């Protein structure tokens, strides 16, 4: 899931990606898999998600150190309920 809930697809340092479907992944992933295969074959116009740049999450730098704390918080909520 991306911060703005918009999917992204492209290429970075030789790695092609299509991700961030934010809940609509089943349908979109098959479509984007076909289009990214065409993009990897040289047809850059085949990627309908090209363009929007990744925006940084405000005030967040480095690895996500806070994720274990978030997981523990939700585990505790599950245990209490």
C-alpha positions as CSV (number, residue, x, y, z in Angstrom):
1,X,0.0,0.0,0.0
2,X,1.4,3.4,-0.9
3,X,0.9,6.5,1.2
4,X,-1.4,8.1,-1.3
5,X,-3.1,4.8,-2.1
6,X,-2.2,5.1,-5.8
7,X,-0.4,2.1,-7.5
8,X,3.1,2.6,-9.0
9,X,4.9,0.8,-11.8
10,X,8.2,1.5,-13.4
11,X,11.9,0.6,-13.4
12,X,14.6,1.6,-10.9
13,X,18.2,0.5,-11.3
14,X,17.3,-2.4,-13.6
15,X,14.5,-3.7,-11.4
16,X,11.0,-3.5,-12.9
17,X,8.1,-3.1,-10.4
18,X,4.3,-2.9,-10.3
19,X,3.0,-2.6,-6.8
20,X,0.9,-0.6,-4.3
21,X,-2.5,-1.7,-5.4
22,X,-4.1,-0.8,-2.0
23,X,-6.8,-3.4,-2.0
24,X,-7.5,-3.9,-5.7
25,X,-4.5,-6.1,-6.4
26,X,-6.1,-9.2,-7.8
27,X,-7.6,-7.6,-10.9
28,X,-4.9,-4.9,-11.4
29,X,-1.9,-7.2,-10.9
30,X,-2.9,-9.4,-13.8
31,X,-3.4,-6.4,-16.1
32,X,-0.2,-4.8,-14.9
33,X,1.8,-8.0,-15.2
34,X,0.9,-8.2,-18.9
35,X,1.7,-4.5,-19.4
36,X,5.0,-4.6,-17.5
37,X,6.1,-7.6,-19.6
38,X,5.6,-5.4,-22.7
39,X,7.4,-2.5,-21.0
40,X,10.3,-4.8,-20.2
41,X,10.4,-5.8,-23.9
42,X,11.0,-2.1,-24.8
43,X,7.4,-0.7,-25.2
44,X,7.6,2.0,-22.5
45,X,4.1,3.3,-23.5
46,X,2.7,0.0,-22.3
47,X,3.0,1.1,-18.7
48,X,-0.2,3.1,-17.9
49,X,1.1,3.9,-14.4
50,X,4.3,5.6,-15.5
51,X,4.8,9.1,-14.3
52,X,3.7,9.8,-10.8
53,X,6.9,10.0,-8.6
54,X,7.1,8.3,-5.2
55,X,6.7,11.0,-2.6
56,X,8.5,10.5,0.7
57,X,6.5,10.1,3.9
58,X,6.9,13.3,5.9
59,X,9.5,13.2,8.7
60,X,10.3,9.5,8.0
61,X,13.9,8.6,7.2
62,X,15.6,5.2,7.3
63,X,14.2,1.8,8.0
64,X,10.7,1.4,9.5
65,X,11.8,0.9,13.1
66,X,8.3,1.5,14.3
67,X,6.6,-1.4,12.6
68,X,7.3,-3.9,15.5
69,X,5.7,-1.4,17.9
70,X,2.6,-1.0,15.6
71,X,2.3,-4.8,15.3
72,X,2.5,-5.2,19.1
73,X,-0.1,-2.6,19.6
74,X,-2.6,-4.4,17.3
75,X,-1.7,-7.8,18.8
76,X,-2.6,-6.3,22.2
77,X,-5.9,-5.0,20.9
78,X,-6.7,-8.4,19.5
79,X,-5.8,-10.1,22.8
80,X,-8.0,-7.7,24.8
81,X,-11.1,-8.1,22.6
